[in-house]
Amino acid sequence: MKIFFAVLVILVLFSMLIWTAYGTPYPVNCKTDRDCVMCGLGISCKNGYCQGCTR
């Protein structure tokens, strides 16, 4: 069970790394720049979407 949990944690960490490095496969809605924090620092909200987060 510990091995399964460790593998699961590693998969989650790698998926989060890929998410932040390459953006999301779908547009992230926002109202202010603060809504785009999950996409990284310095990402701006333009036309209701986080620009640097969306592919």
Secondary structure, 3 states (H helix, E strand, C coil): CHHHHHHHHHHHHHHHHHHHHHCECCCCECCCHHHHHHHCCCCCEECCEECCCEC
